[in-house]
């Protein structure tokens, strides 16, 4: 009698969440920038941009300031 043949499928190895973490996206404020134009320029919703920058005061933005960009 021959032993039964078994088939095994290759097992996918889960990727580490740390290895696939995207780099954070930012925008450096230039003269004339306001949150709405920054959001439009980067293809994100204004509400999402403001949520990603809770301490951002649109009236006190300074040239050279870094603004966090949410995922599109």
C-alpha positions in Angstrom: 0.0 0.0 0.0 1.2 3.5 -0.8 1.0 6.3 1.7 -1.7 9.0 1.0 -0.4 12.0 -0.9 -1.0 15.4 0.8 -0.8 18.8 -0.8 0.1 21.9 1.1 -0.4 25.5 -0.2 2.4 28.0 0.4 1.7 30.1 3.5 1.9 33.8 3.0 4.0 35.6 5.6 2.2 38.6 7.0 4.0 41.9 6.5 5.0 43.9 9.5 3.0 47.1 9.9 6.2 49.0 10.7 7.8 48.0 7.4 5.0 49.4 5.3 4.5 52.6 7.2 4.4 55.5 4.7 6.4 58.6 5.4 4.3 61.5 6.7 3.5 64.1 4.0 4.0 67.8 4.8 3.6 71.2 3.1 5.8 74.2 3.8 3.8 77.4 3.9 4.7 79.9 1.2 3.6 83.5 0.9 -0.1 83.7 0.1 -0.9 80.1 1.2 -4.2 79.6 3.1 -5.6 76.2 4.2 -8.0 76.0 1.3 -5.4 76.5 -1.4 -3.0 74.0 0.4 -5.8 71.4 0.5 -6.7 71.9 -3.2 -3.0 71.8 -4.2 -2.5 68.4 -2.6 -5.9 66.9 -3.4 -7.3 66.6 0.1 -10.4 67.9 1.7 -10.1 71.1 3.7 -11.8 69.5 6.7 -9.2 66.6 6.6 -6.4 69.1 6.4 -7.7 71.0 9.4 -8.3 67.8 11.3 -4.6 66.7 10.7 -3.5 70.1 12.1 -5.7 70.8 15.2 -3.5 73.7 16.4 -3.4 75.4 13.0 -4.7 79.0 13.1 -5.3 80.1 9.5 -4.9 83.8 10.5 -1.5 83.2 12.1 0.2 81.0 9.4 3.8 81.9 8.8 6.0 81.4 5.8 8.2 78.4 6.4 5.7 76.8 8.8 5.2 73.0 8.2 1.6 71.7 7.8 0.8 68.0 8.0 -1.1 66.6 5.0 -3.6 63.8 5.5 -3.7 60.8 3.1 -5.6 61.7 -0.1 
